[in-house]
């Protein structure tokens, strides 16, 4: 599937999205990711006739003025069709131009009947004025199978309910391997004859002919007769093996039924029923009770799953979630395996696979699903396209950036789609020197949450990275997480503008740099004074803090996090507060409020204090703890402005 176009479906008024082999859709809650998958599902749902597709009134887009759309359009386009695909569709009269195939769903709301009129048809590429081609039929769906694993995964339903995936897997098995023996023998004879006709020179033909004669004459055959069959007849071998064992199973079940029927008291039950039945139906025939009658298919109906001797229902939610996904993929494979069609393409959509998963499982999920994609192709010749939605930075950290599709909304419900593909990189390179693109890889691996955020605050180093979130909390309780704002560090001087330039390509962002920042070759990147790119008023972060915050508070915090190698501030306190000279550092801190610190405050060297913070407090934890105790008045104005502008940017 190359692309989808959606108009007026649920919260999507107009959207066009391109797909690759592996796609990860990212966006805020309720932006429309699920509805994109549901739109595909409406058109391609397996085993459902296109004539049965339904829409409710709520499925039609409602704008901000409460005007409801009257027409839904969902259009799917497929490219790179192989020979098998083209032959299948052309034989049905479908016109294919340049290896491209398009299917359109149109739903018109009928107020009079309170229902939607739905049509699904192929688009004609050769007639622009009349694009309505052949109707899309159920028989066409087998060539573009779509399988949707939604976010609601119920372990009980999928393993115990008659319509659950586990029962469906056994039903697929029943239909193919537990058919009446006569039918299975007949199918096997046909396949053996075809092999003999097509492979007249094969040295194994003697063995094949010998087995064929046994089957024709209804003679018994053993497993050893099957072991000598060539590899090309593996399906026949498997089928006949099951026939042999089916006979053995049925004999044992018959024996079991006889044993149960012969239990003491069974005849008395039968006689009692016959006697009471004769009161109402005097001429009734002899009653026959079939007690304990089972078929081999009955044995598959009551299946329990255990992991390490514990029922699946006793496992954790994360494991159950993973098991349901695995079960659904297994069902899909069984469906394909037993299909009579030559299926070569498959689309699988998985919604939020990370639900209830531990971060390690989330990270490993992507690598395993990609390995499965490769396995499908190499072992089954099956091209599988994955479309996954996620809110997990752990999932994003494991995908290739070119596989991410960012979905955002602007004014008037307009959608903005960003693919982090080669074109995206090329666009960045037009603004940045090529050696700067390495910063995108750093961001992608270190801060994957930026792709899930409504906006980003970019700072230079660890100190600001720890400080900004705590400063925000002390500003009328601004919660950056609630606003969807991420804070990231650019990892030093000379990279901030590059990082800012990259991030603003796909999301809102603000940045703040130190005033003493060295100029670099990309200085001209942010030349517009109206851009949210700020500079400290003092030379750097530490200088801003020393100017804004009571210096005694800073000294106290330094003592609380003192380095054994740095005793200068203990000496300073001892010098100007004589009563502390016999105290340990902890005793000084315990008595801090009772000490006379005026002389100390008058003699604090601000430049030395800045230097100490730069050398011994360059870490996020120190500044996170420090700023958590700041008042709003102590927060430097440049950081207040940055936070307020970031807030206004996303609300």
C-alpha positions, -999 to +999 in steps of 0.1 A: +000+000+000+016+032-012-008+058+002-041+066+018-064+096+013-091+102+039-118+129+038-145+135+065-140+103+084-144+108+122-119+135+133-101+135+100-113+162+075-086+159+050-054+138+051-030+121+027-004+097+040+023+078+023+035+044+034+067+023+032+074-013+041+077-005+078+057+024+092+055+038+127+028+065+131+034+090+159+012+117+172-008+130+202-037+112+217-069+117+197-051+131+167-064+103+144-039+075+144-065+048+152-089+063+127-063+060+100-061+022+107-098+020+110-102+037+076-080+010+060-100-017+080-133-004+066-121-010+030-100-042+034-114-061+064-108-097+058-137-120+049-163-092+050-183-084+019-179-048+008-217-046+007-218-050+045-196-020+054-215+003+077-211+039+089-229+056+117-237+093+117-209+099+142-184+085+116-190+116+095-166+145+103-180+173+125-163+207+122-158+234+149-192+250+140-210+217+145-216+212+108-215+175+099-201+164+066-223+144+042-197+124+023-168+102+035-140+093+010-113+067+017-089+060-011-061+034-010-034+033-036-012+003-043+020+002-063+048-023-072+023-049-081+039-082-089+029-104-118+006-125-097-013-094-085-017-080-120-029-113-135-055-117-106-069-082-110-068-080-148-087-114-150-115-097-130-116-069-156-097-044-134-077-018-153-041-014-141-020+015-153+017+016-147+016-010-120-007+011-099-041+002-084-065+025-065-096+016-045-120+042-033-148+040-007-175+066-008-201+069+019-231+093+016-253+101+046-290+097+040-309+118+066-343+104+055-333+068+061-308+076+089-282+055+072-252+057+049-250+045+013-216+029+008-199+020-024-164+006-029-149+006-064-117+006-083-105+039-098-099+041-135-066+058-143-074+061-180-104+083-177-101+114-155-137+125-160-152+092-151-130+075-126-155+050-113-144+016-124-154-020-114-170-026-080-146-039-053-157-075-044-151-098-016-131-121-040-107-091-046-098-089-009-079-122-010-051-105-030-047-076-005-052-092+029-052-067+057-050-078+094-057-053+122-046-059+158-063-032+178-053-018+212-079-038+231-065-072+237-086-096+258-067-127+268-099-146+279-118-139+247-089-148+224-082-181+241-116-193+254-144-177+233-157-196+203-148-166+181-114-161+197-082-165+178-071-197+194-103-215+184-101-200+149-066-215+145-079-249+154-109-244+131-084-237+102-066-269+112-099-288+113-110-277+079-078-289+063-065-319+082-095-333+100-118-335+070-135-369+063-108-394+055-123-402+021-119-366+010-083-364+023-073-396+006-089-384-027-069-351-025-037-369-017-042-393-047-046-363-070-014-346-057+006-378-061-007-382-097+002-346-106+037-352-092+042-383-113+030-366-144+053-336-139+084-354-127+087-385-150+125-388-144+126-386-107+143-416-090+118-415-062+088-423-085+089-460-076+081-451-039+055-426-050+038-452-073+038-478-046+021-455-021-004-444-048-015-479-055-020-485-018-043-455-016-062-465-047-069-500-033-078-487+002-048-506+016-032-496+049+000-476+048+026-470+075+045-439+086+076-455+070+058-454+036+056-416+040+092-410+052+105-419+017+084-393-001+104-365-017+105-330-002+081-317-029+053-338-014+058-326+022+021-315+024+009-349+012+032-366+037+018-344+065-018-350+054-014-388+052+004-389+085-025-372+102-049-397+085-031-426+101-032-410+135-068-398+131-078-435+127-059-445+158-074-416+178-109-425+167-104-461+177-092-451+211-122-427+215-146-455+206-129-478+232-133-450+257-170-446+249-176-483+254-159-482+288-180-452+299-212-468+286-204-500+305-201-483+339-224-497+365-256-477+368-256-466+332-282-492+322-304-483+352-304-446+340-314-458+305-342-481+319-355-453+341-357-429+311-374-455+290-399-463+317-409-426+323-409-419+285-435-447+280-459-429+303-462-402+276-453-420+244-465-457+250-453-468+216-418-452+217-389-471+203-359-483+223-339-454+238-302-453+228-278-433+250-244-423+234-224-415+265-189-401+262-191-399+224-162-377+212-146-369+179-110-358+174-122-322+168-139-322+202-105-326+218-094-293+203-123-273+216-112-273+252-077-259+251-058-245+281-025-226+279+001-228+306+034-210+308+059-226+332+031-247+347+010-216+354-023-207+335-020-179+310-046-160+331-022-159+360+006-142+340+012-105+341-007-080+319+024-073+298+029-110+291-008-115+283-007-085+259+024-099+241+008-133+240-024-120+223-003-103+196+016-135+191-017-154+189-031-131+163+000-134+142-002-172+145-038-171+134-029-150+104-002-174+094-025-204+097-050-186+076-024-180+049-009-214+052-042-232+046-054-207+020-060-221-015-048-188-030-012-179-038-009-150-014+023-130-018+014-097+000+001-089+034-006-057+054-005-059+092-015-030+114-007-031+152-021-004+175+001+005+205+019-028+209+037-015+240+006-016+263+016-031+297+050-040+284+082-035+304+106-010+286+130-039+278+102-058+261+091-026+242+126-022+228+130-058+218+095-059+202+106-039+171+137-060+164+117-092+168+089-080+145+114-070+119+130-104+121+096-119+116+091-097+086+123-110+071+113-146+080+080-142+062+098-131+030+125-157+031+105-187+043+071-180+028+078-156-001+054-132+016+059-095+014+046-081+047+040-044+053+037-032+089+018-002+101+023+005+138+010+032+161+029+040+193+033+065+222+064+048+234+099+064+232+113+029+239+097+016+207+109+047+187+144+043+199+146+010+181+132+019+147+150+036+118+142+073+116+131+069+080+102+046+093+087+073+115+057+094+103+048+123+126+012+134+125+003+169+139-027+192+136-028+229+130-056+254+128-089+244+111-080+208+119-054+209+092-030+179+093+007+182+090+026+150+080+063+147+084+082+117+072+117+115+086+130+100+053+158+109+029+139+140+017+136+152+052+174+149+057+180+166+024+158+196+035+178+199+067+211+198+048+200+228+027+201+248+060+229+230+078+264+221+067+265+183+061+287+175+090+260+189+113+234+163+103+251+139+128+232+159+155+199+144+142+211+109+149+221+120+184+187+134+190+169+104+176+187+079+198+190+100+229+157+119+231+131+099+211+103+115+232+107+147+211+087+129+184+059+124+209+059+159+222+038+190+214+068+211+217+105+211+228+126+233+250+163+231+239+191+240+264+229+237+262+239+214+290+231+192+320+226+220+344+198+237+325+184+202+316+179+195+353+168+230+362+141+240+337+114+215+347+117+225+384+117+262+375+085+256+356+068+239+385+076+270+406+060+294+381+023+291+389+028+254+389+035+250+351+036+213+344+057+206+313+045+170+311+009+181+311+016+206+284+034+180+263+067+199+264+100+180+264+133+194+276+164+183+259+201+193+260+221+199+228+252+185+245+274+216+246+284+248+228+284+250+190+255+225+186+225+243+200+216+261+167+220+230+147+197+211+170+172+239+170+172+240+132+166+203+130+138+201+155+118+231+142+114+211+109+089+189+125+076+204+158+074+236+179+105+245+198+122+272+218+159+274+227+181+293+251+219+297+248+245+311+270+256+347+262+293+336+262+285+310+235+313+307+210+303+317+175+302+288+149+297+284+112+259+282+116+255+315+134+234+328+105+208+300+110+188+320+135+189+355+122+152+364+126+149+382+160+113+370+162+122+334+164+120+318+199+157+316+203+169+332+235+201+342+251+210+346+288+214+381+302+246+371+321+274+351+306+260+317+314+235+297+334+256+297+366+261+334+365+223+339+361+217+318+392+243+337+413+228+370+403+192+359+410+194+337+441+205+345+476+242+335+477+239+320+512+214+295+498+239+286+470+267+281+496+244+259+517+236+238+486+273+234+478+280+222+513+251+197+510+267+182+478+304+188+488+332+171+470+358+157+494+384+173+473+368+207+475+370+221+510+372+258+500+337+266+511+340+249+544+371+271+550+351+301+539+324+294+564+349+287+592+367+320+584+336+342+586+315+322+611+340+314+639+316+291+659+316+266+630+353+259+632+348+229+655+318+216+636+315+190+609+299+198+576+267+180+587+266+200+620+270+232+601+240+223+579+220+212+609+226+246+627+225+267+595+193+287+605+207+295+640+241+307+628+250+344+623+258+344+586+258+381+578+296+384+578+298+354+555+272+369+531+291+402+529+323+384+519+311+359+493+331+364+461+304+360+433+330+352+406+345+325+427+310+312+435+302+310+397+335+293+391+328+267+418+293+259+404+308+255+369+335+231+382+316+211+408+279+214+400+276+206+363+250+178+367+213+176+362+205+161+396+222+189+416+203+216+397+170+197+398+172+196+436+184+231+438+157+246+416+129+226+433+134+249+463+136+282+444+108+307+446+094+322+414+111+355+422+145+338+422+141+324+387+162+344+362+140+364+338+156+348+307+144+313+318+110+326+328+106+341+293+117+308+277+093+287+297+063+311+292+069+313+255+071+275+253+038+272+272+021+297+249+035+279+219+015+247+226-017+259+242 
